């Protein structure tokens, strides 16, 4: 039986995932922020995140027009939450939460060594009306040796959902997938 849900909580039904860590470099120091609102725009690869001036990293993101989307796994939930609940204005989040910055190849923002994957990105558009930053992936890295690969999905109310088992339907969807996927 369906029951009514307050419309103000409807976002918890659609909250995208996974939760990611977005790194920036402002010319002097590295920073990292937690972002739970992400979107794949198309196969080119284009992505979008929602952030704005309330995040300390936003100024560096706007100025440098580059960042790294680092994809953490469930074993990093405490650093992910910690990064998202303090400001890089007064905290070295890498040191505080035991994250290791690693040199990227195409952008100055660092990869995060503990994450299962990292995507180096350049900003291609900022839609100010909705605080949407459109990114183009320029390089991607995956740690194939990592045993834990389950990602986190924020519900939006302080709880998280963890990926479960993978179900393969590639054969049935082949006509809709880009070549090589």
N, C-alpha and C positions, 0 to 999 in steps of 0.2 A: 504494500500500500504506500503510495506517494504521500509525503507530508510537506508542508510549506517550509521554505528556507528563506530567511531574510535576504533580500536582493543584495544588500551590502556584503554578504558572505558568498555570493555566487562565484567570485573569482577563485575560491578554494576548490571549486569543481573543475576548473580549467587550468589551474596553475601549471605552467609549462615546466619542463625540466630538461636536462638536469641542472641542479645548482652548479654554478661555475665560479671560479676565482678569476678576476680580470686584473692583470698586472699592467702598470704603466711605469714610465721613467720620465721624470720632469726635467732632465738635464743634470740634476744633482743627485737625486736618490730614486730608488725603486719604491713602488707602493703596490698594494694589492687590495681589492675590494671584493666582497661577495655579491653576486648577482643571481637572483632566482628567476628573473624575467628575461628569457632568451627565446630566440626564434630562428629557425632555418628559413631563409627567404627563398632560395632556389638552389639549384645544383652547381652554380658557377664557381666557386662557393661564396655565397653571400649569407651573412648572419645579421641579426639585430639584437641589441640589448637595450634595456630601459634603464637610464640613469640620468642624473642631472646635477645642478650646482650644489645640491645637498651632500653629495659625495666628494670628499677631498680630491680623489683621483680625477674627477671630471675636468678640472682645469688643465691637467697634463694631457688628458685624452684629447681635448679640443685643440690645444696648442701643438702637440706633436703629431696628431692624427694617426696614432698607432697604439697598439696594445697586444696583449696575449690573452687568449681565452684558455685557461687551464682547467681541466676537468678532473675534479677530485673524486675519490671513491668513499664508500661508507666508513672506512677506517679513519678517515680524516674529518669526520663530522664535528669534533670539538674544535679543531682549528678553523674550519669553515664558519661555524657559528661565532667563534671568537673574532675572526677577521671582520665579520659583518656587524659586530657590536662595539667597535671602537674606531677611532679616526686615525688615519695616517698623518694628520696634522701634528699629532703629538706622540705617536707610537710607531716604532719600527716593527711592523707586523710580521715581517719575515723572522726576525729574531725572537719576538715574543711568542710566536706560535710554532717555532721550529720548522719553518719552511725554507727550502734551499733554492735561492735564485740561480738559474743556469743561463748561460749565454744563448740568446736566440741568433739565428742566422740572418734574418731580413729586417728585424726591428730592434730598437734599443731596449724595449720592455723585456724583462726576463721571463723565461719559462719557469715553471715550478717543478723541480726534480721529483717530488713525491707524488705528483699527479699522474694518472694513467695516460693522459693525452694533453697536448698543448697545441693551440692553433695561433700562429702569428698572423696579425691582422692589421689592415690599414683602414682608417675611417673614410668612407665614401660619401656619407651624408649624415647630417644631424637634423632630425625633424623636431624642431623646438616645441611645436604645439603639443606634442605627445611625449617629449623627452626620449625619443627613440634614436639610437645611434646605429647606423647601418655600417656594417663592416665587410671587407673583402678579405678572405683568407689568402695569405701569400705563401705559407709553409705550414706543414702539420707534422706532428711527432707523436708516436705511440710507444709506450713502454710495454713491449710484448712479454717481458719477463715478470710482470706484476701479477701476483696470484689473485689479489682482490681487484675485481673489475666492476663490481656493482656500484652504480651511481646513485646520488641522492636527488629526491624531488621534493621541493618545499611545497607544503600545502598552503602556507600563508598564515597559519595560526600558531606557529612555533613548533609544529610537528612536521615530520618528514616521512616520505615513502621511499623504500629502497627497491631498486630493480630486482626482479626475480629471474626466473629462467628465460632463456631466449627461445622463441618459437620461429622456425624457419618456413617461410612461404615464398622464398625467392623465385622458385620455379613458376608458381602461379602468377606472380607479379612481374615476371621478366619483361613483358611488353611495356611496362610503365617505368622501368628502372633505366638510368643512364648507363651507357656502355661501361664495362669494367667494374660495376658495383656488385 
